[in-house]
Structure formats: structure tokens, C-alpha cells
Amino acid sequence: MIANRAMHATFLALLVSALRAEACSIRDLATEEEKFAQAKEVFLARIVRIEESAKPVRLGNTDIKAVQGTYKLVEVFKGEPKDNDTVVDFVFNPGNCSLGIMAGLHYVFFIRPENRLVLWVYGSRGYINLDGSVPKKDLARLRELGGKAAR
């Protein structure tokens, strides 16, 4: 009986982890170059304030709780974002495509023309340390893409 319960618990744990892995149902196989081209704005910013949105984001037939982040603009790679404007992210839940934006951290945001929703599948990403090798490489690549887009 104990072995049977353990087997059921293991099965449920595997099922839940598989569902979480597939919870981000947005499939975007575009390259970074394609995501950059699709974006209206691409920029580096520091989040200075987070608030729960009064209105959820509608994605397909589902309403998803959202947060609104106010940012301080650091560097622009494409478009004309405004300083002290806002972006929208889903309330963080493992596997829901959310960046989990937090005040005090830096992010590169890829803003699509249809909304200000910033999800990792659209190209947006966050950084804890801008002096790290990965952020430096990413920012250099975005500067290069921005230079190509400006021509």
C-alpha cells in the first residue's frame, strides 16, 4: 500500500512537471534577428515600480492576471520608447511565459506593435548583473542589429 502511494505520488509529480513545461503555450521559433525585426521597440531599461494591473491580459480565450512595470530607460536599440513608461507582464507563474519582472533589475524589452506585453518568448530578457559576459554579449549584438535597422 505504501509502495502504491509512492508510485501514485511520483506519477503525479511527473505529470505536474510535464504540464508546467508545456504551460507556456506560445510557440515562437523566430530567430533573434526576426524577433528584432518584428518589434516596434527594443530597449534596455531598469524596472523602478511594479503594480498589479486592474485588467487582466486576454490571450486567446483566456484572461491572465498581469502586472505593470514602470521603467527608467537606459539604452534604445530600436524605435522611440518613452522614459518612465510602462510594460506589461503576466503575474509570475512557473511555465507561463512570464519574465517575472522585478523592481531594481535591468531588462531588454522587445515591444511588439499590438501591445506592451513583454514575454521571454518574444525576445525580452532580464539581467541581474549588466557587467556579466552574457549581458555584454547580448547588448553588443542588439547594438549591431540596431545599426542594421537604422540604415
Solvent accessible surface area in square Angstrom, and as a share of the most:
residue,aa,sasa,rsa
1,M,169,0.76
2,I,146,0.74
3,A,80,0.62
4,N,74,0.38
5,R,157,0.57
6,A,55,0.43
7,M,130,0.58
8,H,105,0.47
9,A,60,0.46
10,T,79,0.46
11,F,125,0.52
12,L,102,0.51
13,A,63,0.49
14,L,117,0.58
15,L,79,0.39
16,V,71,0.41
17,S,61,0.39
18,A,54,0.42
19,L,113,0.56
20,R,133,0.49
21,A,79,0.61
22,E,108,0.48
23,A,53,0.41
24,C,8,0.05
25,S,86,0.55
26,I,32,0.16
27,R,147,0.54
28,D,33,0.17
29,L,170,0.84
30,A,22,0.17
31,T,72,0.42
32,E,50,0.22
33,E,75,0.34
34,E,87,0.39
35,K,32,0.13
36,F,7,0.03
37,A,74,0.57
38,Q,84,0.37
39,A,5,0.04
40,K,93,0.39
41,E,16,0.07
42,V,0,0.00
43,F,0,0.00
44,L,5,0.03
45,A,0,0.00
46,R,90,0.33
47,I,0,0.00
48,V,58,0.34
49,R,123,0.45
50,I,57,0.29
51,E,97,0.43
52,E,125,0.56
53,S,26,0.17
54,A,114,0.88
55,K,162,0.69
56,P,56,0.35
57,V,29,0.16
58,R,145,0.53
59,L,59,0.30
60,G,65,0.63
61,N,140,0.72
62,T,77,0.45
63,D,82,0.42
64,I,41,0.21
65,K,140,0.59
66,A,1,0.01
67,V,22,0.13
68,Q,67,0.30
69,G,0,0.00
70,T,14,0.08
71,Y,0,0.00
72,K,86,0.37
73,L,41,0.21
74,V,76,0.44
75,E,47,0.21
76,V,64,0.37
77,F,15,0.06
78,K,45,0.19
79,G,38,0.37
80,E,155,0.70
81,P,12,0.08
82,K,145,0.62
83,D,62,0.32
84,N,94,0.48
85,D,43,0.22
86,T,32,0.19
87,V,0,0.00
88,V,35,0.20
89,D,0,0.00
90,F,3,0.01
91,V,55,0.32
92,F,126,0.52
93,N,86,0.44
94,P,68,0.43
95,G,32,0.30
96,N,28,0.14
97,C,4,0.03
98,S,10,0.07
99,L,35,0.17
100,G,14,0.14
101,I,10,0.05
102,M,114,0.51
103,A,59,0.46
104,G,45,0.43
105,L,39,0.19
106,H,41,0.18
107,Y,6,0.02
108,V,0,0.00
109,F,0,0.00
110,F,1,0.00
111,I,0,0.00
112,R,45,0.16
113,P,86,0.54
114,E,117,0.53
115,N,64,0.33
116,R,55,0.20
117,L,4,0.02
118,V,0,0.00
119,L,0,0.00
120,W,130,0.46
121,V,8,0.05
122,Y,22,0.08
123,G,6,0.06
124,S,2,0.02
125,R,51,0.19
126,G,39,0.37
127,Y,16,0.06
128,I,155,0.78
129,N,86,0.44
130,L,45,0.22
131,D,107,0.55
132,G,21,0.20
133,S,92,0.59
134,V,98,0.56
135,P,11,0.07
136,K,117,0.49
137,K,153,0.65
138,D,28,0.15
139,L,10,0.05
140,A,54,0.42
141,R,68,0.25
142,L,0,0.00
143,R,120,0.44
144,E,89,0.40
145,L,11,0.05
146,G,10,0.10
147,G,34,0.32
148,K,110,0.46
149,A,58,0.45
150,A,89,0.69
151,R,234,0.85
